[in-house]
Amino acid sequence: MYVSPHVSVRAPRAPQPVAGDAVTGAADGADPDAAANAVAEKALAAQKAAFNLEAAEQAELEREREVLESMVQAQLKDEDEVMKKWIAMI
């Protein structure tokens, strides 16, 4: 790859002013406690959503496991019947 010698290197950008508190996200003049509560509520809502998604996935996996287990039991029962008939023929 060829790089032109006339390409200038960009200087780093100057820091931009923040419109509020960087920690809580409170705007200038806003109550930092209210902003902190809003951030905490958002975090709690995200945590609840993640938990509900995980619980739903676990429930679906459990239902799937139960169906597979019942299918295996039915297959074993059928094989048992075939074996009994095979032995009866002897």
Summary of the structure (lengths in Angstrom):
residues: 90
radius of gyration: 32.5
end to end distance: 81.1
largest distance: 94.4
contacts: 150
relative contact order: 0.05
helix: 64%
strand: 2%
